């Protein structure tokens, strides 16, 4: 019995040690994530909203495309092409990366974005989507919010978009069938020819 108690106590101590280590790593991750998504207004004033947003996205392993260009930029060291008054951010590919709704403040002042994919970004919710839609309502044509934390209520915000052509969202939202159908109807009415896909 004493041998069994010592063994159980040893396992429990090792388990607690692992739990504490996990908690510390999560805390560390939280600090890093907060730092990588913080909005620096001084930086925006220095380089402009488009360049600051490009830096934020690439720093977080996203891809960006400039207006008038077909190539995508992922390497932070290649962002030199993004500096200057002529640079305007047109495309954003942020798939399965750790950007947050707080970080979406970087969309403030973006007036040329046509393509946004944040698929798999679980820290993007209705608040983040609201910031995106209220800044890009005139130009945004393609939007993918599948695999995020965006709800039906968040999708309702998209009725203000005037150029939207394609929308991908999480199929789990279909569970709220009555609300889901009503929102989709609103979106189609506000954007004739809109292609919607649940994935």
BATI-595191 format. One line per 10 residues: number of its first residue (from 1); for each residue x, y, z of N, C-alpha, C. Coordinates in nm, 3 decimals. Last residue first. Layout:
<pts>
NUM) X Y Z X Y Z X Y Z | ...
</pts>
This chain:
<pts>
199) -1.804 2.621 -4.586 -1.697 2.519 -4.592 -1.656 2.473 -4.454 | -2.044 2.763 -4.786 -2.017 2.719 -4.649 -1.915 2.606 -4.656 | -2.042 3.033 -5.009 -2.009 2.893 -4.988 -1.979 2.865 -4.841 | -2.189 3.251 -5.243 -2.167 3.218 -5.102 -2.143 3.069 -5.086 | -2.161 3.509 -5.467 -2.145 3.364 -5.454 -2.107 3.333 -5.309 | -2.373 3.769 -5.573 -2.281 3.722 -5.471 -2.281 3.569 -5.465 | -2.558 3.881 -5.739 -2.457 3.795 -5.800 -2.355 3.741 -5.701 | -2.593 4.177 -5.554 -2.645 4.092 -5.660 -2.533 4.011 -5.725 | -2.588 4.244 -5.242 -2.484 4.225 -5.344 -2.534 4.126 -5.449 | -2.816 4.258 -5.094 -2.729 4.376 -5.092 -2.617 4.367 -5.195
189) -2.926 4.007 -5.135 -3.002 4.125 -5.177 -2.914 4.250 -5.185 | -2.735 3.851 -5.014 -2.756 3.838 -5.158 -2.833 3.958 -5.213 | -2.766 3.929 -4.747 -2.638 3.948 -4.815 -2.654 3.944 -4.966 | -3.029 3.850 -4.689 -2.991 3.991 -4.680 -2.863 4.019 -4.759 | -3.000 3.572 -4.717 -3.092 3.645 -4.806 -3.058 3.794 -4.807 | -2.831 3.520 -4.504 -2.785 3.495 -4.642 -2.872 3.569 -4.742 | -3.002 3.582 -4.292 -2.880 3.661 -4.313 -2.829 3.643 -4.456 | -3.198 3.385 -4.318 -3.236 3.526 -4.324 -3.114 3.614 -4.355 | -3.055 3.150 -4.280 -3.119 3.175 -4.409 -3.155 3.322 -4.426 | -2.976 3.187 -4.007 -2.878 3.167 -4.114 -2.937 3.202 -4.250
179) -3.212 3.185 -3.867 -3.131 3.307 -3.869 -3.033 3.303 -3.985 | -3.287 2.915 -3.919 -3.376 3.026 -3.950 -3.298 3.157 -3.963 | -3.055 2.754 -3.833 -3.108 2.755 -3.970 -3.191 2.878 -4.005 | -2.796 2.722 -3.693 -2.901 2.819 -3.660 -2.976 2.850 -3.790 | -2.628 2.560 -3.835 -2.707 2.499 -3.729 -2.820 2.591 -3.683 | -2.464 2.694 -4.002 -2.592 2.649 -4.058 -2.684 2.590 -3.951 | -2.224 2.734 -3.887 -2.324 2.839 -3.866 -2.461 2.800 -3.922 | -2.059 2.540 -3.979 -2.124 2.515 -3.849 -2.232 2.619 -3.820 | -1.934 2.630 -4.206 -2.061 2.557 -4.222 -2.131 2.530 -4.091 | -1.800 2.952 -4.220 -1.797 2.821 -4.155 -1.934 2.754 -4.160
169) -1.773 3.098 -4.553 -1.791 3.105 -4.408 -1.799 2.964 -4.352 | -1.689 3.301 -4.824 -1.679 3.167 -4.765 -1.690 3.183 -4.614 | -1.803 3.492 -5.090 -1.796 3.482 -4.944 -1.789 3.335 -4.905 | -1.755 3.715 -5.364 -1.751 3.579 -5.309 -1.735 3.584 -5.158 | -1.812 3.987 -5.401 -1.844 3.891 -5.507 -1.846 3.747 -5.456 | -1.882 4.309 -5.276 -1.854 4.168 -5.245 -1.904 4.074 -5.355 | -1.917 4.578 -5.283 -1.850 4.519 -5.398 -1.826 4.369 -5.382 | -2.027 4.677 -5.049 -2.092 4.712 -5.175 -2.030 4.646 -5.298 | -2.114 4.589 -4.721 -2.016 4.576 -4.830 -2.086 4.597 -4.963 | -2.314 4.581 -4.539 -2.267 4.715 -4.577 -2.167 4.708 -4.692
159) -2.353 4.320 -4.475 -2.452 4.382 -4.566 -2.408 4.521 -4.610 | -2.183 4.225 -4.286 -2.135 4.229 -4.424 -2.234 4.291 -4.521 | -2.299 4.195 -4.043 -2.224 4.319 -4.066 -2.188 4.337 -4.214 | -2.388 3.937 -4.044 -2.485 4.043 -4.070 -2.417 4.175 -4.102 | -2.174 3.792 -3.955 -2.202 3.793 -4.100 -2.301 3.902 -4.137 | -2.206 3.825 -3.680 -2.093 3.887 -3.748 -2.115 3.897 -3.897 | -2.425 3.665 -3.633 -2.435 3.810 -3.608 -2.322 3.885 -3.677 | -2.313 3.418 -3.682 -2.416 3.469 -3.772 -2.431 3.620 -3.757 | -1.962 3.467 -3.596 -2.096 3.410 -3.579 -2.191 3.463 -3.686 | -1.619 3.382 -3.610 -1.726 3.470 -3.657 -1.860 3.398 -3.647
149) -1.392 3.248 -3.554 -1.493 3.253 -3.448 -1.606 3.350 -3.483 | -1.307 3.051 -3.849 -1.284 3.157 -3.751 -1.390 3.148 -3.641 | -1.361 2.879 -4.057 -1.270 2.835 -3.951 -1.232 2.942 -3.851 | -1.398 3.132 -4.306 -1.420 2.994 -4.261 -1.318 2.957 -4.154 | -1.397 3.375 -4.425 -1.391 3.373 -4.279 -1.420 3.234 -4.224 | -1.303 3.537 -4.704 -1.308 3.401 -4.651 -1.290 3.407 -4.499 | -1.397 3.746 -4.969 -1.380 3.732 -4.825 -1.398 3.587 -4.783 | -1.360 3.977 -5.226 -1.349 3.835 -5.190 -1.315 3.822 -5.042 | -1.394 4.255 -5.236 -1.464 4.170 -5.332 -1.466 4.023 -5.291 | -1.390 4.573 -5.093 -1.372 4.430 -5.068 -1.459 4.345 -5.160
139) -1.449 4.850 -5.132 -1.359 4.779 -5.225 -1.355 4.627 -5.210 | -1.620 4.962 -4.941 -1.634 5.001 -5.081 -1.559 4.910 -5.177 | -1.553 4.859 -4.693 -1.688 4.838 -4.743 -1.706 4.875 -4.890 | -1.333 4.850 -4.528 -1.318 4.804 -4.666 -1.452 4.789 -4.738 | -1.408 4.932 -4.275 -1.299 5.003 -4.342 -1.290 4.970 -4.490 | -1.610 4.765 -4.199 -1.635 4.910 -4.191 -1.523 4.993 -4.253 | -1.496 4.510 -4.225 -1.605 4.551 -4.314 -1.628 4.701 -4.312 | -1.299 4.511 -4.018 -1.264 4.488 -4.159 -1.371 4.545 -4.251 | -1.453 4.551 -3.790 -1.349 4.648 -3.824 -1.312 4.636 -3.972 | -1.610 4.319 -3.800 -1.674 4.451 -3.805 -1.574 4.558 -3.845
129) -1.424 4.122 -3.759 -1.489 4.131 -3.889 -1.558 4.266 -3.907 | -1.363 4.170 -3.488 -1.261 4.186 -3.590 -1.321 4.203 -3.728 | -1.610 4.109 -3.372 -1.553 4.242 -3.354 -1.447 4.270 -3.462 | -1.648 3.838 -3.433 -1.737 3.940 -3.490 -1.678 4.080 -3.482 | -1.305 3.721 -3.449 -1.447 3.706 -3.417 -1.527 3.820 -3.480 | -1.012 3.546 -3.467 -1.090 3.649 -3.536 -1.237 3.623 -3.508 | -0.883 3.331 -3.366 -0.892 3.449 -3.279 -0.960 3.567 -3.347 | -0.864 3.141 -3.562 -0.967 3.121 -3.459 -0.982 3.241 -3.366 | -0.823 3.133 -3.875 -0.775 3.226 -3.771 -0.879 3.230 -3.659 | -0.927 2.986 -4.081 -0.856 2.915 -3.976 -0.799 3.004 -3.867
119) -0.904 3.246 -4.314 -0.949 3.110 -4.287 -0.862 3.042 -4.181 | -0.899 3.501 -4.401 -0.853 3.477 -4.264 -0.897 3.337 -4.219 | -0.853 3.683 -4.682 -0.875 3.545 -4.638 -0.814 3.529 -4.500 | -0.955 3.938 -4.887 -0.919 3.906 -4.748 -0.954 3.761 -4.719 | -0.921 4.168 -5.144 -0.919 4.024 -5.111 -0.873 4.005 -4.967 | -0.910 4.440 -5.167 -1.012 4.370 -5.245 -1.026 4.223 -5.205 | -0.830 4.749 -5.026 -0.827 4.603 -5.008 -0.943 4.537 -5.081 | -0.810 5.021 -5.017 -0.791 4.957 -5.147 -0.793 4.805 -5.140 | -0.806 5.149 -4.773 -0.912 5.188 -4.867 -0.902 5.118 -5.003 | -0.742 5.144 -4.438 -0.717 5.071 -4.562 -0.834 5.093 -4.658
109) -0.810 5.264 -4.198 -0.742 5.345 -4.298 -0.710 5.274 -4.428 | -0.779 4.979 -4.007 -0.821 5.119 -4.005 -0.740 5.198 -4.107 | -0.662 4.738 -3.994 -0.744 4.764 -4.113 -0.791 4.908 -4.118 | -0.546 4.721 -3.749 -0.458 4.756 -3.860 -0.535 4.777 -3.990 | -0.732 4.614 -3.588 -0.726 4.760 -3.590 -0.635 4.810 -3.702 | -0.687 4.348 -3.578 -0.761 4.397 -3.695 -0.774 4.549 -3.696 | -0.585 4.285 -3.334 -0.490 4.319 -3.440 -0.558 4.376 -3.563 | -0.820 4.210 -3.209 -0.752 4.332 -3.167 -0.654 4.380 -3.273 | -0.862 3.970 -3.334 -0.956 4.079 -3.362 -0.897 4.213 -3.318 | -0.538 3.843 -3.442 -0.653 3.853 -3.352 -0.746 3.966 -3.396
99) -0.331 3.592 -3.593 -0.379 3.729 -3.584 -0.509 3.729 -3.503 | -0.190 3.344 -3.621 -0.235 3.392 -3.491 -0.270 3.540 -3.487 | -0.317 3.147 -3.901 -0.213 3.218 -3.827 -0.275 3.285 -3.705 | -0.469 3.023 -4.106 -0.423 2.948 -3.988 -0.308 3.016 -3.915 | -0.390 3.261 -4.344 -0.449 3.128 -4.324 -0.385 3.058 -4.204 | -0.423 3.532 -4.482 -0.384 3.503 -4.344 -0.448 3.372 -4.303 | -0.372 3.734 -4.735 -0.389 3.590 -4.712 -0.334 3.559 -4.575 | -0.488 4.018 -4.894 -0.443 3.965 -4.764 -0.476 3.817 -4.755 | -0.438 4.283 -5.129 -0.470 4.144 -5.100 -0.410 4.097 -4.969 | -0.374 4.556 -5.128 -0.492 4.511 -5.202 -0.534 4.368 -5.167
89) -0.226 4.844 -5.003 -0.251 4.703 -4.976 -0.381 4.660 -5.043 | -0.020 5.057 -5.185 -0.154 5.037 -5.131 -0.178 4.887 -5.119 | 0.244 5.282 -5.231 0.205 5.146 -5.192 0.065 5.145 -5.130 | 0.312 5.544 -5.273 0.237 5.478 -5.380 0.189 5.338 -5.341 | 0.469 5.634 -5.061 0.329 5.679 -5.070 0.246 5.608 -5.174 | 0.665 5.368 -4.916 0.646 5.479 -5.008 0.499 5.512 -5.022 | 0.725 5.022 -4.904 0.746 5.154 -4.846 0.734 5.263 -4.952 | 0.712 4.777 -5.011 0.587 4.829 -4.955 0.602 4.969 -4.897 | 0.955 4.685 -5.076 0.870 4.727 -5.189 0.740 4.791 -5.140 | 1.048 4.591 -4.841 1.100 4.721 -4.885 1.016 4.776 -5.000
79) 0.974 4.340 -4.770 0.873 4.445 -4.754 0.922 4.583 -4.797 | 1.143 4.134 -4.763 1.103 4.180 -4.896 1.002 4.294 -4.890 | 1.174 4.056 -4.507 1.285 4.131 -4.566 1.252 4.184 -4.705 | 0.951 3.899 -4.466 0.956 4.032 -4.403 1.065 4.120 -4.466 | 0.794 3.721 -4.719 0.920 3.744 -4.649 0.927 3.886 -4.595 | 0.567 3.739 -4.869 0.558 3.671 -4.740 0.681 3.699 -4.654 | 0.375 3.876 -5.127 0.495 3.893 -5.043 0.472 3.825 -4.909 | 0.271 3.784 -5.456 0.244 3.794 -5.312 0.376 3.803 -5.237 | 0.208 3.943 -5.774 0.288 3.859 -5.683 0.254 3.888 -5.537 | 0.069 4.131 -5.914 0.013 3.997 -5.909 0.085 3.906 -5.810
69) -0.021 4.475 -5.849 0.078 4.367 -5.862 0.011 4.232 -5.848 | -0.209 4.667 -5.796 -0.142 4.674 -5.924 -0.037 4.567 -5.946 | -0.148 4.672 -5.451 -0.236 4.713 -5.560 -0.155 4.725 -5.688 | 0.028 4.389 -5.316 0.011 4.532 -5.338 -0.084 4.558 -5.454 | -0.046 4.136 -5.085 -0.027 4.173 -5.226 -0.057 4.320 -5.243 | 0.084 3.919 -4.829 0.018 4.042 -4.872 0.046 4.065 -5.021 | 0.044 3.660 -4.587 0.089 3.702 -4.719 0.016 3.831 -4.756 | 0.161 3.595 -4.246 0.061 3.613 -4.351 0.126 3.653 -4.483 | 0.323 3.578 -4.022 0.325 3.469 -4.121 0.214 3.477 -4.224 | 0.328 3.812 -3.878 0.249 3.701 -3.823 0.235 3.585 -3.921
59) 0.465 3.980 -4.041 0.527 3.945 -3.912 0.456 3.826 -3.848 | 0.272 4.019 -4.234 0.388 3.937 -4.267 0.462 3.893 -4.141 | 0.090 4.185 -4.086 0.049 4.057 -4.144 0.168 3.966 -4.172 | 0.243 4.412 -4.010 0.172 4.330 -3.910 0.140 4.191 -3.964 | 0.322 4.510 -4.259 0.422 4.464 -4.162 0.359 4.373 -4.060 | 0.073 4.583 -4.363 0.154 4.483 -4.432 0.259 4.424 -4.337 | 0.003 4.786 -4.185 -0.079 4.664 -4.192 -0.002 4.551 -4.259 | 0.198 4.975 -4.250 0.192 4.922 -4.114 0.112 4.792 -4.110 | 0.128 5.028 -4.518 0.257 4.966 -4.488 0.257 4.905 -4.348 | -0.129 5.143 -4.480 -0.109 5.026 -4.566 0.020 4.953 -4.534
49) -0.093 5.368 -4.311 -0.176 5.256 -4.269 -0.149 5.130 -4.350 | 0.244 5.502 -4.272 0.113 5.493 -4.337 0.040 5.366 -4.299 | 0.475 5.545 -4.130 0.486 5.476 -4.260 0.355 5.467 -4.336 | 0.407 5.710 -3.906 0.540 5.717 -3.968 0.543 5.660 -4.109 | 0.153 5.645 -3.826 0.180 5.783 -3.865 0.311 5.794 -3.943 | 0.200 5.377 -3.759 0.105 5.410 -3.867 0.130 5.551 -3.918 | 0.368 5.410 -3.541 0.419 5.345 -3.662 0.330 5.376 -3.781 | 0.190 5.524 -3.362 0.308 5.601 -3.403 0.368 5.543 -3.531 | 0.009 5.319 -3.318 -0.037 5.439 -3.390 0.080 5.524 -3.438 | 0.026 4.995 -3.328 0.118 5.104 -3.296 0.081 5.227 -3.379
39) -0.140 4.732 -3.189 -0.154 4.839 -3.288 -0.070 4.958 -3.245 | -0.032 4.396 -3.146 -0.054 4.530 -3.092 -0.054 4.634 -3.204 | 0.029 4.143 -3.218 -0.096 4.198 -3.270 -0.126 4.339 -3.220 | 0.258 4.069 -3.092 0.259 4.060 -3.238 0.131 4.117 -3.299 | 0.180 4.093 -2.823 0.284 4.181 -2.877 0.280 4.184 -3.029 | -0.005 3.886 -2.802 -0.047 4.023 -2.777 0.052 4.122 -2.840 | 0.162 3.667 -2.846 0.051 3.694 -2.938 0.002 3.837 -2.925 | 0.328 3.686 -2.623 0.385 3.696 -2.758 0.277 3.734 -2.858 | 0.141 3.646 -2.415 0.219 3.770 -2.422 0.275 3.793 -2.562 | 0.052 3.387 -2.481 -0.042 3.498 -2.477 0.028 3.632 -2.487
29) 0.285 3.238 -2.450 0.224 3.248 -2.583 0.128 3.367 -2.588 | 0.307 3.261 -2.172 0.411 3.316 -2.258 0.358 3.338 -2.399 | 0.080 3.118 -2.100 0.093 3.257 -2.059 0.195 3.329 -2.147 | 0.145 2.869 -2.201 0.027 2.938 -2.254 0.032 3.086 -2.221 | 0.365 2.809 -2.044 0.384 2.823 -2.188 0.266 2.895 -2.252 | 0.242 2.795 -1.793 0.345 2.896 -1.816 0.364 2.920 -1.966 | 0.077 2.575 -1.835 0.018 2.705 -1.805 0.117 2.817 -1.831 | 0.269 2.377 -1.875 0.175 2.409 -1.983 0.113 2.547 -1.961 | 0.388 2.372 -1.623 0.470 2.407 -1.739 0.382 2.450 -1.856 | 0.172 2.285 -1.473 0.228 2.417 -1.447 0.312 2.466 -1.565
19) 0.141 2.030 -1.586 0.031 2.127 -1.593 0.084 2.269 -1.574 | 0.382 1.910 -1.516 0.350 1.928 -1.657 0.241 2.032 -1.675 | 0.352 1.909 -1.240 0.464 1.981 -1.299 0.438 2.009 -1.447 | 0.134 1.743 -1.211 0.122 1.883 -1.171 0.233 1.967 -1.232 | 0.254 1.504 -1.297 0.141 1.560 -1.371 0.124 1.708 -1.341 | 0.443 1.463 -1.100 0.488 1.482 -1.238 0.378 1.547 -1.322 | 0.271 1.431 -0.882 0.366 1.541 -0.882 0.416 1.570 -1.023 | 0.132 1.200 -0.961 0.059 1.325 -0.940 0.152 1.444 -0.945 | 0.340 1.014 -0.963 0.269 1.044 -1.088 0.199 1.177 -1.077 | 0.402 1.018 -0.688 0.502 1.053 -0.787 0.439 1.091 -0.920
9) 0.166 0.925 -0.573 0.212 1.059 -0.539 0.314 1.108 -0.641 | 0.163 0.666 -0.679 0.056 0.759 -0.717 0.100 0.903 -0.692 | 0.393 0.571 -0.549 0.387 0.570 -0.696 0.282 0.670 -0.744 | 0.324 0.593 -0.282 0.441 0.667 -0.331 0.436 0.679 -0.483 | 0.103 0.419 -0.282 0.083 0.559 -0.252 0.199 0.644 -0.302 | 0.234 0.174 -0.339 0.131 0.224 -0.431 0.109 0.375 -0.410 | 0.393 0.149 -0.111 0.457 0.155 -0.244 0.360 0.215 -0.344 | 0.194 0.127 0.082 0.284 0.242 0.085 0.352 0.260 -0.049 | 0.084 -0.120 0.000 0.000 0.000 0.000 0.087 0.126 0.000
</pts>
